[in-house]
Amino acid sequence: MDVKISFHDFKNLPQQEQYDLVFTQGDFINYYLKGEIRYVLYGLFKFFVEVEYNVSKNKISNIIAFEEGKLLDRYWILTES
């Protein structure tokens, strides 16, 4: 059963629950690499989530939820021709 929650409620969830929602209900949008960090953008409900993944350590290092702004802008630059 899919659960839909607000941006505010998502940000207040424990980190493990945030991961679970992103990886089970999020829609992959784009990614880019910067050094050993892979930044992956997901759409979830009516907001976005960026997951930072350290490739060399094989570990998620951060998760950031946002609705708009500079974090989102850097993914669109990657897709322009």
One Martini backbone bead per residue (centre of mass of N, CA, C, O) as a GRO file, in nm:
protein
   81
    1MET     BB    1   0.094   0.038   0.025
    2ASP     BB    2   0.062   0.364  -0.042
    3VAL     BB    3   0.217   0.652   0.091
    4LYS     BB    4   0.110   0.986   0.159
    5ILE     BB    5   0.311   1.279   0.206
    6SER     BB    6   0.445   1.549   0.320
    7PHE     BB    7   0.715   1.737   0.329
    8HIS     BB    8   0.715   1.787   0.634
    9ASP     BB    9   0.676   1.490   0.722
   10PHE     BB   10   0.926   1.376   0.587
   11LYS     BB   11   1.141   1.552   0.745
   12ASN     BB   12   1.033   1.407   1.031
   13LEU     BB   13   1.153   1.154   0.963
   14PRO     BB   14   1.333   0.906   0.982
   15GLN     BB   15   1.584   0.820   0.779
   16GLN     BB   16   1.495   0.527   0.711
   17GLU     BB   17   1.207   0.611   0.615
   18GLN     BB   18   1.302   0.787   0.387
   19TYR     BB   19   1.443   0.571   0.225
   20ASP     BB   20   1.205   0.383   0.186
   21LEU     BB   21   1.031   0.582   0.022
   22VAL     BB   22   1.225   0.650  -0.206
   23PHE     BB   23   1.287   0.340  -0.298
   24THR     BB   24   0.963   0.263  -0.335
   25GLN     BB   25   0.821   0.565  -0.450
   26GLY     BB   26   1.028   0.685  -0.615
   27ASP     BB   27   1.141   0.887  -0.893
   28PHE     BB   28   1.366   0.874  -1.119
   29ILE     BB   29   1.562   1.137  -1.281
   30ASN     BB   30   1.876   1.184  -1.182
   31TYR     BB   31   2.244   1.213  -1.223
   32TYR     BB   32   2.570   1.271  -1.059
   33LEU     BB   33   2.922   1.324  -1.057
   34LYS     BB   34   3.153   1.400  -0.768
   35GLY     BB   35   3.384   1.223  -0.762
   36GLU     BB   36   3.275   0.991  -0.508
   37ILE     BB   37   2.992   1.127  -0.564
   38ARG     BB   38   2.651   1.038  -0.586
   39TYR     BB   39   2.383   1.214  -0.729
   40VAL     BB   40   2.033   1.159  -0.657
   41LEU     BB   41   1.720   1.211  -0.821
   42TYR     BB   42   1.391   1.239  -0.677
   43GLY     BB   43   1.051   1.182  -0.699
   44LEU     BB   44   0.812   1.278  -0.429
   45PHE     BB   45   0.525   1.347  -0.495
   46LYS     BB   46   0.572   1.715  -0.439
   47PHE     BB   47   0.887   1.643  -0.438
   48PHE     BB   48   1.237   1.630  -0.359
   49VAL     BB   49   1.525   1.392  -0.365
   50GLU     BB   50   1.854   1.375  -0.238
   51VAL     BB   51   2.113   1.133  -0.289
   52GLU     BB   52   2.409   1.053  -0.122
   53TYR     BB   53   2.678   0.856  -0.272
   54ASN     BB   54   2.948   0.665  -0.171
   55VAL     BB   55   3.130   0.474  -0.372
   56SER     BB   56   3.388   0.375  -0.211
   57LYS     BB   57   3.200   0.302   0.058
   58ASN     BB   58   2.911   0.205   0.000
   59LYS     BB   59   2.743   0.484   0.096
   60ILE     BB   60   2.516   0.671   0.248
   61SER     BB   61   2.553   1.028   0.337
   62ASN     BB   62   2.273   1.163   0.223
   63ILE     BB   63   1.955   1.350   0.272
   64ILE     BB   64   1.744   1.569   0.060
   65ALA     BB   65   1.472   1.783   0.090
   66PHE     BB   66   1.280   1.950  -0.179
   67GLU     BB   67   1.100   2.191  -0.398
   68GLU     BB   68   1.337   2.400  -0.471
   69GLY     BB   69   1.616   2.530  -0.647
   70LYS     BB   70   1.954   2.477  -0.670
   71LEU     BB   71   1.943   2.169  -0.654
   72LEU     BB   72   1.763   2.144  -0.907
   73ASP     BB   73   1.925   2.304  -1.123
   74ARG     BB   74   2.173   2.103  -1.160
   75TYR     BB   75   2.002   1.888  -1.323
   76TRP     BB   76   1.914   2.060  -1.573
   77ILE     BB   77   2.194   2.123  -1.686
   78LEU     BB   78   2.260   1.820  -1.765
   79THR     BB   79   2.008   1.809  -1.996
   80GLU     BB   80   2.122   2.008  -2.173
   81SER     BB   81   2.229   2.085  -2.518
   0.00000   0.00000   0.00000
